[in-house]
Amino acid sequence: MARVQRGSPEDIDLAVHAAREAFDKGPWGNMGPTQRAKCIYKLSDLIDQHRDELAGLDAVNNGKPYEICKVADLYLLPRVFRYYAGWCDKVTGRTIPLDGPFHLSTRREPVGVVGQVIPWNFPLLMAGWKLAPALAAGCTVVLKSA
């Protein structure tokens, strides 16, 4: 199906550095929640649009029957992204009551780079389960596939 280069510790450092730079200087880390949601909704639409092709690739990659990939994994995957796209503008801070003349508020914001490892058995679906919430929160991701 493909040749895959084995990654070294230096390759991981490069990937993390690139993701950090994309978070700090690129549009994703500074993007507002509405625009992030639009991007994630567009990704889910593209997954739907290319469902047959992605199911074929997932079947060859994983050894799972094509029909299972199509009706299970590739049916659920765009829905996972749509669900988390809906959370982009709902992860907010809180105002917490305190005794006395004090005011306390929290602010939830992206942490930066998230490292994720994807297992072999549901590679695309599990990637979605991990990528979607991190992207919805505004983080960048370094993903290690199976």
C-alpha positions, 0 to 999 in steps of 0.5 A: 500500500505504501512505504513508511519511513520509521521516525526517529527521536529527532523526527518527533522533535521536528514534528512537535516544533512544527506543531508549536510554531503552527500554534504560536504563529499560524492561524489555528492557535489564534483562530476564534471558535466560530471559524474553528467550527467552520473548518471542522464542519468542512472536514466532516463534509469532506469525509462524507464526500470521500467516504467510499475512498476512505473506507477502501483505504481503511480496509486495506490498511487494517484488514477489516472488511470494506463494508464494515469500514463503510457502514461503521467507521466511516459512518461515525467518523464525520459525526464525531467531527460534527459533534466536536465542532458544535463544542467550539464556542461552548467551552467557556470559563466560569465566574465563581462566587467568593466571600467578600469583595472578590471576583474570580473568573476562569478562562479556558484556552488551548494548551498548545500541542497535543501528542496522540497515539492511534491504535491499529484496530479502528485507525480512522475512527480513533484518530477522529475521537482524538483529533476532533476534541483537540482541534475544537479546543484550538490545539495543534496535534502531533499524531502517531499512527499505528 
